[in-house]
Amino acid sequence: MSKSNLDTSKNKHFFDKVFNIIFESKKKIITSVNTLMLQSYWHIGKTIIEEEQKGKKRAEYGKSLIESLSKELSEMGEKGFDVSNLWKIRKFYLAYPILDALRLELSWTHYRQLLRIEDKEKRSFYEVECLKSRWSTRELERQLNSMLYERLALSRDKAGIMEMAQQGAEPFKASDIVKDPFVLEFLGLKENERYLEKDLENALIQQLQNFLLELGRGFSFIARQKRLTIDGDHFYVDLVFYHYILKCFVLIDLKIGKLMHQDLGQMQMYVNFYEKELTLESDNPPIGIVLCSDKNDAVVKYTLSDSNKKIFASKYKLQLPTEEELKQEIIREKSLILLKKED
């Protein structure tokens, strides 16, 4: 073999180094293009608004202006400036009138979805979560459709909602990681199908990435069917996670049908065992969540004491609910929280 020929096995480090340089350069090019696109769209939106103001903000003038601009740009060979997109660009500037406030790590596709949100606090929450959780545009769309913000805001007061809008879904206590309901439409199971708890568990494991997305930031998967041996008897926790933000284990049990008081008692035993036998000094006390398809809130209320802040019961839905269904669920849960406070 010629001496000039490189031995690929010996020079792998060299090849990898060159590849990484190219890869990082491409990433910078993509980031740069995205930044320039967002900035140019912002300036175009600003120019449209300024021109509209000269026309005394008449609606018909604005419509005519957008249509004329789209036609001119098309004739000049510029793509991506149809009437629909120009209206979005105009709305983009109105929603983000301060250029420096743009989150340039997000793509235009992210912003197009965010522009669907009229409420500023809600939009800010999704922006922060997109960055912190590194959501793709598809993941953002899924979270919007599942009304994640409304579900998380359920147990928070006005100050807590403001904090969530500014910091995202940053958990500070056990209840912050609990949603009611959890939405598990990605499993592909039908509400009217007959299935076992084992089937639900298998589906969650197969769709673990999507389940982690629904659980939220901070969860790391530890085990399934974790065996606990207590005085010779064996018990099994369906799913075990570790929450690296709250620094505690999270135990999840799956129940088909209506939640029974025995299910909560069993979870209490699991949590007690974990706290005494498996939790390190640096860990916080474990959290237990029983996921069920139906629950009696009175059973939960009288089974768990008011001081119990570590055991939770949440419903799960196997199909993405309509916005109206979720709103009704949230209103119902809020009324229960208010009644509990009054008691």
N, C-alpha and C positions, 0 to 999 in steps of 0.2 A: 504494500500500500504506500502511496506517495506520502512523503513527510509533510507536504503541504495540506494534505487532507486532515481535518480535525477529527479527533476521536470524540464522538458525541457523548459517550458515557463519562469521559474525563472532563469534558467541557460543558456539562449540563448547567453548572452554576453560572457560567458565562452566558449561555443561551437564555436562562431564566432572567438574568439581570437585564439583558437587552429587551426581552419581552416585557418585563415590568416597566421599563422606561417608556416603551411604546404604549402600553396599556394606560399608564398614568397620564401620558400626553393626550390620549384620546378622551379620557375622562375630563381633563381640563378644557379640551375643545368643546365637548358637549355642554359642560357647565357654563362656559363663556358664551356659547350660542344661546343657551336658555336665558342667561342674564340679559343679553342684548335684546332678545325677543320681548321679554317682559318690560324692559325699559322703553323700548320703541312703542309697544302697545300702549303703555301708560302715557307717553307723549302724544300719541295719535288721539287717544281718548281725551286728553286735555285740550288739544287743538280743536276737536269736534265740539266740545262744550263751549269753548271760547267763541267759536264761530256761531253756534246756536244763540248765544247771548246777544250777539249783534242783531239777530233776527227776532229779538224781544221774546225769546223762549216759546215761540208759537209751536205747537206740536206738529202742525203740517209742515212748517219750515224744517224742523229737525228730521222728519221722515224724508222729505225731498232731498235734504243735504246728504243723508246717509246713502240713499239710492244713487244720487249723482256721483258721490265719491267712489262707491263700489264699481260703478260703470267705468269711470275714468281709470281706476287702478287696474281693472281687468283688461282694458284696451292697451294699457302700458305693459301688460304681461306679468303683472304682480298677482301671485296666487295667495289664497287664504284670506281674501278680503271681500267675501260675499256679504250681502246685506245682514244676514244673521250674525256673522262673526263681528262685523263692525258695531252692531248694537251691543254685543258682549264687551267689546273693547271700550265702548262708551261707558257701560255700566261698571267696568273694571276701574276706570278712573274715579267715578263717583263713589265707589265703595272704598277705594284706597287713594284719597286725594294727596297723601304725603308720599313722595317717591321713596324716601329712605325707610319707610315703614314696610315696604314690600319684603317678603321672605323669599329671597332669590334662590333658595335651595328647592323651592317648589316649582313645578312645571306649569305651563299655561293650561294643560289639561286639568291639573289640580285646581287652579284658580277658576276655571270654567264651572267646575262642580261647586266650589265654595260660593260662587256668585248666586247660586240657587238659594242661599241662606240669607234672609233679610235681617234677622236678629244679629246685632254686632257681637254680643257676648258669645252666642252660640257659634258664630263663624270663627271667632278668635280661638275658641276651644278646639275646633277641628284643625285649625292651622297649627296650633301648638302640638296636637297629637300626631299630625302628619309628620312633623319634624322629629319629635321625640321617639315615636314608634316606627318611623320610617315606612309609613304606609305607601303602598303603590296607589295609583289612581283607582284601581279596581277595589282595593281594600277600603279606601275612603268612601267610594260609592256604597259599598256594603254596609259600612258603619252609619252612613247617612240614612239609608233605607231601614236600618234596624232601630233608628232613633236612639243611638247610644247616649247622646247628650241628655235627652229627657230621662232615660233610665237611670243615669248616674246622678242627675240632679234631684231625683226623687227624695233622698234622705238628707238633703242639704238645705240649710237656711239661705237667705239672700246673700250673706257674706261668703258662705261656702260656695255658692254658685259663681260669684264674682271671682273668687280665688281659682276656681276650676277653669273659668274662661281665660285667666291670665297664665296659669301654670299647666293646664291640661289635667288629665285624670291622675294626678299625683296622689297616691294613697298615703294617709297619715294614721288611719286606724282601721280596724278589721272591717267595719261596715262599708268602708270606701271601695272595697274590692267585690262587694256583693251586688249583683243586679237581680231585679225581680220584675219581669222574667228574664232568664237567659234565652237567647234566640239561637237555635241549633239547626237552622234550615239547611245548612251545608251538608248535613248527614244523609240527606236523600230519603229519610224515613217518612212515611205518611202517618198523619194523625189517626186515621181509622184502621191502620194495620195492626195485626197482633204480633207483638215481639216481646222478647224477654229482656231482663236487665243486662244479661250477658251480651245480647245483640246490640244494645245501646252502648255498652262499654266498648265493644269491638269497633263499632262505627266511630266512636270518639277517638280511639287510638289510631285508626286508619286516617282520620282527618285531624290529627293532632295539631298541625300548623294552624288550621282554621279555628280549632277550639282554643288555642292559645291566644289568637287574635280576639276572640269573643271574651275570654277571661280578662284580658288587658295586660298592660305592661307590668313586668316584674315577676311573672310566673316561670318557673323552671320545672320540667317534668322529672319526677323521681322514680315512681313505680306504679304498677297496676297490681291489684289483688295482693297488696302488702300484708303478709301474715303477721298477726300479733298473737303470741302465746301467753295466756294468762292462767297460771296454775294448771297447766296440762291441757287446757282447752284452746282451740285455735279459732281465731277470728280473722276476717279479711276485709281490709279497706279497699274499696273499688279503685280509687285513684289518689295518688299522693303527689303533691307539688311542694316546691319551696319558693317562697316569695322573697326575693333578694332585696327588695326595698323595705318591706316590713320586717324582714329577718325572722321569718317563722315558717313552720310547715303549714300547709293547707290541705286538709283531708276532705275528699269529696265522695259521697255515697250516692248511688243512683237508685231511684225507686220508680217502678212502674205503677201507675194508678195513684190513688189518694194517699197522702202522707198520714201515717199513724203515729201515735205518741211513742210507741216502742222504737220507731226509727230515730226519733230525736234522742231517746235514752241511750240507744246503741251508739250514736255519734258522740254523745257526751262521754261514754266509756272510752271510745277511741282517743278522744282529745285528752282525757285524763291520763291514759296510758302513755301517749306520746310525750306529754308534758313531764311526767315523772321518770320515764325510762329512756327516751330517745332525744330529748331536747338538751342542747348544750347550754352552758352558762351564758354564752354570748347570744343565744337565741331568745326571741320573745315567745310567749305562750302560743301554742298552735291554734289554728282556726278550723272549724268544721262546717261544711256546707252540705246539706242534704238537698239534692236536686230531684224534684218530683213532677209528675205531669199534672197533679192536682193537690191542693192543700186546703185544710180547714183552718182559717186564721185563729179561730178560738182555741183549737187544739194546740197550736203553736204558742199562743199567749199563756195558756194555763200549764203547759208542760215546761216551758223555759221561764225561769225567774227573771225579774226586771234587771237583776245584777249580771245576768249572763250576757256578755257582750262578745262571746267567741263562737257561739253556735247559731247557725242561720238556716232557714228553710226557704228555698226559692223554687218557683215553677220554671219549667222549660217549655219552649214552644218549638215544634219540629217544622213549622212552616213560617215564613216571614209574614208576620201579621200586617194587616193594613194599618195605615196611619191612625185611623179612627179607633181600631181595636186596641192599639198600644196606648193611645190617649186615654181611653176608658180604663185600661188596666192601671195606668199611672194615677189617674184621679182616684180610683178605688184604693190603691196603696197609700196615697197621701192622706186620705180620710182615716185609714186605719192608724197611721202614724200619729195623727192629731188626737184621735181617741185614746191612744196609749199614753200620750203626754198628759192628757186631762185626768186619766186614772192616777 
